[in-house]
């Protein structure tokens, strides 16, 4: 009920006289006022409710928008992170491309350098050929000079240590009845510096033993000089000590070193080229055999392979003549 309706009722209603009528009229007016206020409150409440609902819808919308903004921000951050990774990959790829370009440039430079070096090779080869020819000529001259010098030394050795065939009659000795007995010299009467090399089986007297030891010492001296002259390490090195010369056995020395560790019996390291007593005859045999092997080794180096090891002094003469003959090849 509005204010106009209340006023209209008041105008239409009959006027009452007295205080009751006035009081009733005021009460009705107050009720009309309260109803008007209540209606206004309801309208205000409805408007506030509508406004609140609009505010709630706006808040929800704002919250949804905020969530969308947050999701979009996260998506943008993820895209930014991926973009950063892609940028780093692109940078690494560009660095790799630059490195490859530098390597390619360096390789091309090396190729050009190699081509220039290849172009210089024919000149170097021609100059090297000329130099090698000169070196070869010098080497041939040096070889010829060395061969001639070796021939001179071989002739001097033959002159200093003359080797010849002695008187065969000296190879006989007389018995108690004055009859000649052949001594059975295994080396055919050959001598060096007038000293005969008597076979170990034919040595009976002390003088023969000393003469053979002195002759074998001279042979050892010549063989050692020849090995040094032709630069040939002997398989069994000789130790020239005059009439007490020896022939070494390197394998026996190694066996002695091993036996010192294993406490076993060792082989003989040196074989004497002399005989002090009859028990030394087998050792003298072995020493002469090793000395013959040394001469045979030097002969094989000069192309002489058909060698009789029992001919000690003839083989030595043949060796010296072979060294002297090598000078005619130049």
PEBELSUL-V635142 format. One line per field, one symbol per residue. ss: DSSP state (~ for helix, > for strand, _ for the rest). phi: phi as a letter, one per 40 degrees, with the letter a starting at -180 (. if undefined). burial: 1 if it has 9 or more other ideal C-beta (glycine too) atoms within 8 Angstrom, else 0. A space follows every 50 residues. Layout:
ss: ???
phi: ???
burial: ???
//
This chain:
ss: __~~~~~~~~~~______~~~~~~~~~~~~~~~~~~~~~~~~~~~~~~~~ ~~~~~~~~~~~~~~~~~~~~~~~~~~~~~~~~~~~~~~~~~~~~~~~~~~ ~~~~~~~~~~~~~~~~~~~~~~~~~~~~~~~~~~~~~~~~~~~~~~~~~~ ~~~~~~~~~~__>>>__~~~~>>>_____>>>_______>>>__>>___~ ~~___~~~~~~~~~~~~~~~~~~~~~~~~________>>__~~~_>>>_~ ~~~~~~~~~~~~_______>>>_____~~~~~~~~~~~~~~~~~~~~~~~ ~__________~~~~~~~~~~~~~~~~~~_
phi: .cccccccccccdccbcgcccccccccccccccccccccccccccccccc ccccccccccccccccdccccccccccccccccccccccccccccccccc cccccccccccccccccccccdcccccccccccccccccccccccccccc ccccccccccbcbacccccccbbccccgccbccgccbggcabfgbcccdd cccbbcccccccccccccccccccccccccfbcccbccbcbgcbcbbcbd ccccccccccccfbcbcccbbccabcacccccccdccccccccccccccc ccgbbcbccccccccccccccccccccccb
burial: 00001100110000010000110110011011101100100000000000 00000000000000000000000000000000000000000000000000 00000000000000000000000000000000000000010011001101 10111011001010010000110000000000101110111100111111 01100001111111111111111111101100010111110011111110 01101101100000010011111110000110111111111111111111 010100101011111111111111111000
//
